[in-house]
């Protein structure tokens, strides 16, 4: 039986020269992290790798071994530089095959316009399963604990939508934010002591400047709402005791 406090973790490997060059800004990381949290899975590790087969293989094998789930984004399109499928097949030591159901989807979608290039999107590592994609014909792919998603944010989100409720996970991480006009060094002891007094709570400090003055938002995270709220109230009280005027929420 799985312990009720079992923590499930995931890694993300973002694949693409365009990300590393700065030409394209990744929009999948934040969405995936939030989506995973709802599933009771914590995004624990992220890598960005170029379109280089050996680097993809190394990242995939390392991350899939260390985490319950690995998600990849990018490199599954119809062009010659989309090599994610080939690299992941080599990581699993299996051949690349045309998935008959994926080919059928593409033929239905493109009709007589199904070119050899478009048919590349039906290629999968042998033994893989398809992840439906409601936006276009090209599906995502799952093999083992690896989920291969598109790099295009809208398409990646459609693939994640198809996975909702299908992954084993633990309790989702809840959060509550407290804000104050204060430099974080002033309240470092308060934050540290509050976290230590509330096992299972993580307190993050996110400072910023506004109108030339220091401000900070303090995010309290826990899987237990009662513990989370107790820690938040302790921080609110501590800030008030310091003569500050905290906000129960983000500022």
GUKOLBA-599670 format. One record per residue: residue number from 1; residue in three letters; chain; z negated, y negated, x of N, C-alpha, C in turn. Coordinates in steps of 0.001 Angstrom, whole numbers, plus 500000, padded with zeros to 6 digits. Example, Ala and Ser with C-alpha at 12.3 -4.5 7.8 and 13.67 -1.06 7.14 Angstrom:
ZAMAR  seq  type  mol     n_Z     n_Y     n_X    ca_Z    ca_Y    ca_X     c_Z     c_Y     c_X
ZAMAR    1   Ala    A  492200  505690  513190  492200  504500  512300  492200  503300  513200
ZAMAR    2   Ser    A  492920  502250  512850  492860  501060  513670  492130  499970  512900
end
This chain:
ZAMAR  seq  type  mol     n_Z     n_Y     n_X    ca_Z    ca_Y    ca_X     c_Z     c_Y     c_X
ZAMAR    1   Unk    A  500000  501192  500839  500000  500000  500000  500000  498748  500882
ZAMAR    2   Unk    A  500851  497773  500522  500936  496536  501298  499710  495674  501053
ZAMAR    3   Unk    A  499031  495217  502100  497867  494349  501904  498247  493082  501158
ZAMAR    4   Unk    A  497365  492589  500279  497708  491400  499496  497898  490145  500344
ZAMAR    5   Unk    A  497296  490132  501540  497428  488955  502391  498503  489144  503472
ZAMAR    6   Unk    A  499348  490136  503296  500445  490397  504239  501339  489161  504349
ZAMAR    7   Unk    A  501608  488727  505563  502467  487567  505795  503849  488052  506212
ZAMAR    8   Unk    A  504845  487724  505420  506223  488059  505722  506865  486877  506458
ZAMAR    9   Unk    A  507627  487174  507513  508255  486103  508273  509757  486313  508366
ZAMAR   10   Unk    A  510449  485205  508586  511899  485229  508736  512291  484342  509904
ZAMAR   11   Unk    A  513440  484637  510471  514049  483802  511492  515415  483346  510988
ZAMAR   12   Unk    A  515887  482253  511538  517213  481733  511217  517979  481538  512517
ZAMAR   13   Unk    A  519189  482070  512574  520096  481807  513693  521270  481002  513138
ZAMAR   14   Unk    A  521381  479770  513601  522465  478877  513200  523571  479026  514237
ZAMAR   15   Unk    A  524747  479392  513780  525836  479723  514695  526952  478686  514574
ZAMAR   16   Unk    A  527330  478111  515713  528474  477208  515668  528486  476170  516772
ZAMAR   17   Unk    A  529618  476067  517467  529783  475035  518487  529653  473644  517879
ZAMAR   18   Unk    A  530094  473498  516620  530090  472176  515996  528676  471642  515770
ZAMAR   19   Unk    A  527708  472553  515627  526312  472124  515484  525789  471630  516825
ZAMAR   20   Unk    A  526057  472375  517878  525556  472018  519205  526229  470770  519757
ZAMAR   21   Unk    A  527464  470510  519354  528170  469326  519837  527741  468064  519100
ZAMAR   22   Unk    A  527060  468245  517963  526669  467095  517155  527715  466667  516159
ZAMAR   23   Unk    A  528859  467338  516166  529923  466969  515225  529518  467246  513787
ZAMAR   24   Unk    A  528769  468325  513601  528282  468686  512267  526759  468740  512292
ZAMAR   25   Unk    A  526129  468127  511298  524675  468181  511186  524287  469344  510280
ZAMAR   26   Unk    A  523374  470173  510756  522943  471318  509960  522172  470860  508736
ZAMAR   27   Unk    A  522543  471404  507572  521860  471059  506325  521224  472282  505683
ZAMAR   28   Unk    A  521239  473412  506402  520747  474652  505813  519285  474950  506143
ZAMAR   29   Unk    A  518807  474466  507285  517474  474842  507745  516388  474451  506745
ZAMAR   30   Unk    A  516352  473177  506359  515290  472710  505456  515364  473415  504109
ZAMAR   31   Unk    A  516582  473603  503600  516725  474269  502297  516240  475711  502381
ZAMAR   32   Unk    A  516636  476415  503448  516238  477812  503594  514728  477933  503722
ZAMAR   33   Unk    A  514108  477042  504495  512655  477096  504678  511934  476967  503339
ZAMAR   34   Unk    A  512382  476024  502518  511747  475827  501212  512031  477010  500287
ZAMAR   35   Unk    A  513253  477507  500333  513619  478647  499488  512793  479876  499862
ZAMAR   36   Unk    A  512645  480118  501149  511865  481264  501603  510408  481145  501171
ZAMAR   37   Unk    A  509865  479947  501236  508467  479763  500850  508236  480185  499409
ZAMAR   38   Unk    A  509172  479870  498536  509060  480278  497135  509093  481800  497011
ZAMAR   39   Unk    A  509800  482454  497918  509866  483917  497905  508647  484550  498565
ZAMAR   40   Unk    A  507736  483724  499098  506562  484242  499793  506852  484668  501217
ZAMAR   41   Unk    A  507849  484023  501833  508266  484350  503202  508221  483066  504028
ZAMAR   42   Unk    A  507706  483165  505232  507591  481983  506083  508688  481969  507137
ZAMAR   43   Unk    A  509401  480867  507207  510380  480703  508269  509613  480411  509550
ZAMAR   44   Unk    A  509664  481343  510497  508813  481266  511680  509568  480939  512959
ZAMAR   45   Unk    A  510901  481036  512942  511640  480873  514197  513074  480465  513865
ZAMAR   46   Unk    A  513611  479536  514636  514992  479073  514450  515676  478985  515806
ZAMAR   47   Unk    A  516907  479465  515867  517738  479305  517064  519085  478727  516660
ZAMAR   48   Unk    A  519666  477956  517562  521045  477489  517401  521838  478040  518566
ZAMAR   49   Unk    A  522921  478758  518270  523714  479378  519337  525182  479013  519155
ZAMAR   50   Unk    A  525936  478995  520246  527367  478684  520159  528170  479874  519657
ZAMAR   51   Unk    A  529450  479631  519467  530357  480705  519057  530714  481550  520284
ZAMAR   52   Unk    A  529703  482180  520833  529853  483057  522007  529241  484394  521635
ZAMAR   53   Unk    A  530054  485437  521698  529640  486741  521190  528337  487238  521809
ZAMAR   54   Unk    A  528229  487200  523116  527033  487724  523772  525777  486972  523343
ZAMAR   55   Unk    A  525884  485675  523151  524716  484887  522761  524313  485178  521321
ZAMAR   56   Unk    A  525294  485400  520464  524991  485769  519076  524298  487127  519045
ZAMAR   57   Unk    A  524828  488087  519796  524247  489431  519828  522801  489380  520305
ZAMAR   58   Unk    A  522553  488647  521386  521199  488572  521931  520234  487945  520932
ZAMAR   59   Unk    A  520652  486863  520287  519787  486181  519325  519510  487056  518114
ZAMAR   60   Unk    A  520539  487724  517615  520377  488582  516440  519440  489737  516739
ZAMAR   61   Unk    A  519642  490407  517854  518793  491564  518175  517342  491153  518424
ZAMAR   62   Unk    A  517142  490015  519078  515776  489560  519336  515067  489181  518039
ZAMAR   63   Unk    A  515742  488442  517196  515094  487922  515982  514896  488991  514912
ZAMAR   64   Unk    A  515850  489898  514773  515690  490925  513743  514593  491918  514102
ZAMAR   65   Unk    A  514297  492038  515399  513239  492942  515826  511854  492338  515629
ZAMAR   66   Unk    A  511757  491029  515635  510455  490368  515603  510023  489908  514218
ZAMAR   67   Unk    A  510951  489891  513274  510648  489334  511955  511097  490284  510836
ZAMAR   68   Unk    A  510513  490083  509677  510891  490916  508531  512329  490672  508120
ZAMAR   69   Unk    A  512762  489424  508243  514114  489063  507827  514748  488145  508873
ZAMAR   70   Unk    A  516053  488276  509004  516833  487337  509803  517984  486826  508952
ZAMAR   71   Unk    A  518134  485521  508919  519268  484900  508250  520142  484240  509304
ZAMAR   72   Unk    A  521450  484380  509141  522379  483655  509995  523249  482775  509113
ZAMAR   73   Unk    A  523654  481636  509658  524592  480762  508945  525726  480408  509879
ZAMAR   74   Unk    A  526938  480417  509328  528107  480008  510094  528891  481159  510672
ZAMAR   75   Unk    A  530189  480900  510858  531037  481842  511578  531568  483007  510783
ZAMAR   76   Unk    A  531642  482870  509433  532175  483989  508645  533410  483577  507843
ZAMAR   77   Unk    A  534082  482538  508307  535277  482063  507626  536536  482815  508039
ZAMAR   78   Unk    A  537719  482227  507743  538982  482944  507957  539655  482680  509299
ZAMAR   79   Unk    A  539073  481843  510148  539776  481460  511371  539362  482315  512572
ZAMAR   80   Unk    A  540144  482195  513639  539968  483058  514814  538617  482853  515495
ZAMAR   81   Unk    A  538042  481643  515348  536770  481372  516021  535558  481780  515190
ZAMAR   82   Unk    A  535794  482364  514018  534700  482885  513197  534411  484313  513655
ZAMAR   83   Unk    A  533455  484443  514576  533226  485734  515234  531866  486342  514889
ZAMAR   84   Unk    A  531180  485769  513905  529836  486251  513580  529846  487714  513166
ZAMAR   85   Unk    A  530781  488108  512329  530823  489494  511851  531010  490461  513013
ZAMAR   86   Unk    A  531935  490142  513907  532196  491020  515056  530948  491134  515931
ZAMAR   87   Unk    A  530277  490001  516160  529102  490009  517032  527958  490811  516411
ZAMAR   88   Unk    A  527727  490622  515112  526623  491335  514466  526937  492828  514370
ZAMAR   89   Unk    A  528195  493179  514165  528563  494602  514178  528235  495219  515535
ZAMAR   90   Unk    A  528510  494482  516611  528182  494998  517947  526674  495066  518143
ZAMAR   91   Unk    A  525939  494118  517557  524475  494153  517660  523924  495426  517025
ZAMAR   92   Unk    A  524565  495888  515959  524140  497107  515260  524876  498342  515777
ZAMAR   93   Unk    A  525807  498139  516711  526582  499239  517287  527356  500003  516208
ZAMAR   94   Unk    A  528033  499239  515336  528879  499830  514298  530230  499115  514324
ZAMAR   95   Unk    A  531278  499761  513800  532581  499089  513756  532657  498062  512627
ZAMAR   96   Unk    A  533661  497213  512698  533968  496283  511618  534991  496942  510704
ZAMAR   97   Unk    A  534739  496873  509392  535644  497478  508409  535942  496469  507306
ZAMAR   98   Unk    A  536998  496724  506573  537296  495935  505376  536492  496528  504216
ZAMAR   99   Unk    A  535640  495704  503607  534843  496182  502480  535736  496177  501235
ZAMAR  100   Unk    A  535932  497339  500582  536891  497410  499467  536537  496467  498314
ZAMAR  101   Unk    A  535261  496311  498022  534880  495419  496928  535148  493957  497294
ZAMAR  102   Unk    A  534896  493617  498548  535175  492253  498991  536682  491979  498957
ZAMAR  103   Unk    A  537480  492959  499372  538928  492789  499319  539389  492602  497879
ZAMAR  104   Unk    A  538812  493359  496964  539174  493235  495553  538830  491838  495027
ZAMAR  105   Unk    A  537662  491327  495419  537267  489973  495002  538275  488932  495501
ZAMAR  106   Unk    A  538670  489069  496765  539593  488104  497342  540975  488196  496707
ZAMAR  107   Unk    A  541429  489404  496421  542741  489560  495777  542725  488956  494379
ZAMAR  108   Unk    A  541628  489123  493661  541521  488548  492323  541478  487019  492390
ZAMAR  109   Unk    A  540866  486498  493429  540701  485047  493552  541980  484374  494041
ZAMAR  110   Unk    A  542629  484955  495067  543787  484318  495677  545115  484809  495122
ZAMAR  111   Unk    A  545130  485984  494494  546378  486526  493989  547380  486727  495123
ZAMAR  112   Unk    A  548582  486232  494927  549623  486358  495955  549369  485494  497166
ZAMAR  113   Unk    A  548329  484656  497095  548015  483784  498223  547028  484384  499202
ZAMAR  114   Unk    A  546757  485683  499073  545832  486324  499996  546530  486611  501314
ZAMAR  115   Unk    A  546297  485763  502281  546898  485916  503605  546024  486812  504475
ZAMAR  116   Unk    A  546567  487187  505631  545779  487977  506578  544533  487204  507010
ZAMAR  117   Unk    A  544676  485890  507160  543529  485076  507558  542432  485134  506499
ZAMAR  118   Unk    A  542804  484994  505224  541811  485046  504149  541205  486442  504013
ZAMAR  119   Unk    A  541998  487458  504316  541482  488818  504234  540389  489062  505286
ZAMAR  120   Unk    A  540348  488231  506319  539272  488351  507307  537896  488198  506662
ZAMAR  121   Unk    A  537839  487491  505541  536562  487269  504878  536071  488491  504116
ZAMAR  122   Unk    A  536866  489585  504142  536428  490869  503574  535915  491807  504657
ZAMAR  123   Unk    A  535928  491363  505907  535461  492183  507023  533942  492184  507084
ZAMAR  124   Unk    A  533360  493360  507264  531902  493490  507337  531547  494534  508390
ZAMAR  125   Unk    A  530330  494470  508939  529864  495593  509763  529767  496845  508890
ZAMAR  126   Unk    A  530219  497968  509402  530221  499206  508623  528810  499522  508106
ZAMAR  127   Unk    A  528714  499801  506802  527435  500097  506178  526775  498902  505524
ZAMAR  128   Unk    A  527402  497733  505632  526816  496514  505072  526999  496451  503557
ZAMAR  129   Unk    A  526145  495661  502925  526240  495375  501494  526663  493931  501303
ZAMAR  130   Unk    A  527195  493625  500126  527670  492275  499832  526592  491451  499144
ZAMAR  131   Unk    A  526605  490152  499409  525767  489186  498700  526697  488340  497849
ZAMAR  132   Unk    A  526548  488353  496523  527463  487599  495658  527475  486105  495983
ZAMAR  133   Unk    A  528615  485503  495705  528815  484070  495932  529531  483512  494718
ZAMAR  134   Unk    A  528811  482773  493893  529368  482298  492635  530334  481134  492805
ZAMAR  135   Unk    A  530386  480531  493997  531244  479367  494197  532651  479730  494644
ZAMAR  136   Unk    A  532785  480828  495384  534102  481251  495843  534109  482763  495962
ZAMAR  137   Unk    A  535252  483300  496352  535364  484756  496353  534671  485399  497550
ZAMAR  138   Unk    A  534579  484688  498670  534053  485295  499886  532549  485530  499767
ZAMAR  139   Unk    A  532098  486776  499861  530674  487071  499704  529899  486905  501002
ZAMAR  140   Unk    A  528581  486840  500875  527710  486982  502026  527530  488462  502307
ZAMAR  141   Unk    A  526786  488777  503355  526690  490164  503814  525255  490466  504227
ZAMAR  142   Unk    A  524801  491672  503899  523498  492138  504384  523681  493450  505118
ZAMAR  143   Unk    A  523097  493535  506298  523024  494792  507012  521625  494884  507617
ZAMAR  144   Unk    A  520924  495954  507286  519534  496084  507715  518721  494931  507160
ZAMAR  145   Unk    A  517983  494253  508022  517188  493108  507579  517876  491787  507924
ZAMAR  146   Unk    A  519189  491844  508163  519958  490656  508525  520813  490218  507338
ZAMAR  147   Unk    A  520705  488936  506998  521442  488351  505877  522395  487307  506446
ZAMAR  148   Unk    A  523687  487566  506296  524728  486755  506925  525293  485804  505871
ZAMAR  149   Unk    A  525035  484512  506062  525411  483504  505079  526484  482577  505643
ZAMAR  150   Unk    A  527154  481887  504736  528141  480890  505136  527444  479687  505767
ZAMAR  151   Unk    A  528198  478933  506545  527658  477713  507119  527759  476535  506176
ZAMAR  152   Unk    A  528717  476556  505259  528882  475467  504285  527654  475462  503376
ZAMAR  153   Unk    A  526913  474349  503316  525630  474353  502602  525705  474808  501148
ZAMAR  154   Unk    A  526692  474326  500393  526782  474717  498988  527003  476198  498816
ZAMAR  155   Unk    A  527816  476782  499684  528098  478218  499601  526881  479014  500044
ZAMAR  156   Unk    A  526212  478571  501094  524997  479257  501549  523943  479266  500448
ZAMAR  157   Unk    A  523814  478157  499722  522826  478082  498647  523188  479003  497490
ZAMAR  158   Unk    A  524480  479141  497217  524903  480070  496169  524540  481502  496551
ZAMAR  159   Unk    A  524685  481844  497810  524327  483186  498275  522821  483402  498191
ZAMAR  160   Unk    A  522035  482383  498547  520584  482495  498422  520170  482642  496964
ZAMAR  161   Unk    A  520854  481946  496092  520550  482060  494659  520696  483506  494195
ZAMAR  162   Unk    A  521695  484195  494716  521914  485595  494335  520808  486504  494863
ZAMAR  163   Unk    A  520076  486034  495875  519009  486851  496471  517635  486564  495874
ZAMAR  164   Unk    A  517528  485575  495003  516221  485188  494477  515537  486359  493781
ZAMAR  165   Unk    A  514276  486595  494158  513494  487663  493561  513817  489051  494065
ZAMAR  166   Unk    A  514725  489159  495038  515142  490474  495526  514505  490847  496861
ZAMAR  167   Unk    A  513809  489908  497488  513217  490170  498793  511712  490357  498666
ZAMAR  168   Unk    A  511194  491345  499369  509745  491538  499387  509101  490370  500108
ZAMAR  169   Unk    A  508049  489832  499515  507357  488707  500116  505895  488700  499741
ZAMAR  170   Unk    A  505165  487825  500351  503747  487681  500061  503507  486510  499132
ZAMAR  171   Unk    A  502340  485904  499258  502014  484744  498447  502730  483518  498992
ZAMAR  172   Unk    A  503280  482671  498128  503920  481447  498614  502894  480489  499192
ZAMAR  173   Unk    A  503324  479729  500177  502448  478733  500789  502479  477465  499937
ZAMAR  174   Unk    A  501296  477034  499501  501166  475819  498708  500844  474654  499630
ZAMAR  175   Unk    A  501119  473441  499178  500806  472280  500017  500355  471103  499163
ZAMAR  176   Unk    A  499532  470281  499761  499054  469036  499148  499004  467992  500249
ZAMAR  177   Unk    A  499424  466778  499933  499533  465729  500935  498548  464601  500656
ZAMAR  178   Unk    A  497943  464114  501720  497067  462943  501671  497623  461927  502664
ZAMAR  179   Unk    A  497761  460674  502243  498293  459642  503117  497287  458534  503356
ZAMAR  180   Unk    A  497426  457857  504512  496526  456749  504817  497153  455848  505874
ZAMAR  181   Unk    A  496754  454573  505837  497167  453622  506866  496193  453747  508028
ZAMAR  182   Unk    A  496508  454642  508934  495610  454920  510046  496394  455607  511147
ZAMAR  183   Unk    A  496000  455363  512387  496566  456105  513496  495964  457488  513544
ZAMAR  184   Unk    A  496772  458487  513838  496272  459857  513744  495175  460148  514761
ZAMAR  185   Unk    A  495146  459419  515886  494082  459665  516856  492711  459314  516295
ZAMAR  186   Unk    A  492669  458370  515343  491399  457963  514737  490793  459080  513900
ZAMAR  187   Unk    A  491647  459931  513352  491160  460960  512427  491358  462366  512985
ZAMAR  188   Unk    A  491641  462484  514283  491905  463795  514871  490726  464741  514672
ZAMAR  189   Unk    A  489496  464239  514879  488317  465097  514712  488151  465529  513261
ZAMAR  190   Unk    A  488383  464616  512337  488276  464947  510914  489247  466063  510547
ZAMAR  191   Unk    A  490466  465955  510999  491475  466965  510663  491127  468317  511290
ZAMAR  192   Unk    A  490739  468290  512560  490400  469534  513253  489195  470219  512614
ZAMAR  193   Unk    A  488166  469446  512316  486955  470025  511721  487204  470548  510312
ZAMAR  194   Unk    A  488035  469853  509555  488351  470300  508199  489103  471625  508236
ZAMAR  195   Unk    A  490069  471730  509143  490826  472976  509241  489908  474122  509661
ZAMAR  196   Unk    A  489005  473860  510621  488101  474904  511093  487136  475359  510002
ZAMAR  197   Unk    A  486777  474450  509097  485817  474774  508041  486468  475466  506844
ZAMAR  198   Unk    A  487799  475559  506836  488520  476162  505703  489484  477226  506228
ZAMAR  199   Unk    A  488998  478439  506481  489877  479510  506969  491073  479720  506030
ZAMAR  200   Unk    A  492229  479905  506629  493441  480098  505838  494167  478810  505534
ZAMAR  201   Unk    A  493621  477672  506010  494241  476370  505788  494862  475874  507084
ZAMAR  202   Unk    A  496026  475256  506976  496644  474553  508097  496785  473085  507719
ZAMAR  203   Unk    A  496383  472212  508609  496487  470781  508377  497467  470196  509382
ZAMAR  204   Unk    A  498548  469613  508875  499540  468986  509740  499475  467476  509611
ZAMAR  205   Unk    A  499637  466782  510734  499600  465320  510750  500984  464789  511085
ZAMAR  206   Unk    A  501484  463848  510272  502838  463326  510436  502782  461799  510473
ZAMAR  207   Unk    A  502643  461234  511675  502479  459789  511803  503807  459028  511727
ZAMAR  208   Unk    A  503732  457774  511339  504894  456891  511352  504395  455448  511348
ZAMAR  209   Unk    A  505305  454534  511653  504957  453118  511665  505642  452416  510506
ZAMAR  210   Unk    A  504901  451510  509863  505456  450723  508758  504925  449292  508878
ZAMAR  211   Unk    A  505843  448355  508916  505469  446934  509067  504574  446711  510281
ZAMAR  212   Unk    A  504871  447438  511352  504125  447263  512589  502751  447883  512600
ZAMAR  213   Unk    A  502427  448682  511587  501100  449295  511508  501211  450812  511473
ZAMAR  214   Unk    A  500225  451506  512070  500266  452974  512046  499914  453536  510674
ZAMAR  215   Unk    A  500652  454548  510277  500409  455276  509037  500547  456762  509330
ZAMAR  216   Unk    A  500045  457575  508424  500202  459022  508603  500068  459729  507261
ZAMAR  217   Unk    A  500816  460803  507126  500640  461732  506012  500050  463019  506568
ZAMAR  218   Unk    A  499040  463529  505882  498377  464765  506292  498691  465832  505252
ZAMAR  219   Unk    A  499348  466902  505682  499781  467957  504771  498870  469161  504939
ZAMAR  220   Unk    A  498239  469542  503828  497308  470662  503821  498029  471850  503202
ZAMAR  221   Unk    A  498115  472972  503936  498855  474142  503465  497939  475362  503408
ZAMAR  222   Unk    A  498126  476152  502352  497384  477405  502212  498035  478224  501113
ZAMAR  223   Unk    A  497805  479526  501157  498263  480379  500057  497264  480381  498901
ZAMAR  224   Unk    A  496072  479851  499141  495027  479835  498117  494832  478409  497597
ZAMAR  225   Unk    A  495108  478144  496326  495019  476776  495813  493612  476196  495879
ZAMAR  226   Unk    A  492599  477021  495655  491228  476507  495680  490846  476043  497087
ZAMAR  227   Unk    A  491190  476845  498085  490888  476478  499467  491682  475249  499884
ZAMAR  228   Unk    A  492949  475189  499493  493789  474037  499811  493194  472760  499235
ZAMAR  229   Unk    A  492808  472806  497970  492260  471616  497316  490911  471220  497908
ZAMAR  230   Unk    A  490080  472196  498287  488801  471892  498915  489007  471147  500232
ZAMAR  231   Unk    A  489978  471594  501023  490265  470926  502289  490820  469527  502055
ZAMAR  232   Unk    A  491678  469384  501062  492239  468064  500754  491150  467086  500335
ZAMAR  233   Unk    A  490230  467554  499513  489136  466689  499076  488243  466302  500254
ZAMAR  234   Unk    A  488052  467212  501190  487249  466902  502369  487916  465830  503218
ZAMAR  235   Unk    A  489234  465888  503331  489950  464865  504094  489906  463527  503370
ZAMAR  236   Unk    A  490091  463540  502059  489986  462295  501288  488612  461654  501472
ZAMAR  237   Unk    A  487558  462461  501379  486203  461941  501549  486003  461395  502961
ZAMAR  238   Unk    A  486481  462137  503954  486321  461706  505330  487029  460390  505598
ZAMAR  239   Unk    A  488211  460225  505035  488950  458972  505204  488225  457815  504525
ZAMAR  240   Unk    A  487685  458072  503334  486903  457041  502644  485668  456667  503447
ZAMAR  241   Unk    A  485014  457674  504038  483815  457411  504827  484124  456550  506054
ZAMAR  242   Unk    A  485362  456594  506520  485768  455783  507655  486171  454368  507236
ZAMAR  243   Unk    A  486037  454075  505936  486374  452750  505430  487846  452562  505149
ZAMAR  244   Unk    A  488578  453658  505070  490011  453581  504767  490231  453720  503260
ZAMAR  245   Unk    A  491426  453505  502839  491778  453612  501410  492895  454654  501269
ZAMAR  246   Unk    A  492538  455938  501329  493575  456983  501346  494254  457146  499992
ZAMAR  247   Unk    A  495437  457724  500059  496228  458039  498857  496283  459544  498683
ZAMAR  248   Unk    A  495989  460001  497491  496116  461424  497197  497587  461715  496903
ZAMAR  249   Unk    A  498344  461865  497950  499774  462034  497851  500448  461385  499052
ZAMAR  250   Unk    A  501733  461540  499162  502478  461008  500300  502632  459496  500200
ZAMAR  251   Unk    A  502562  458803  501332  502788  457361  501337  504088  457041  502069
end
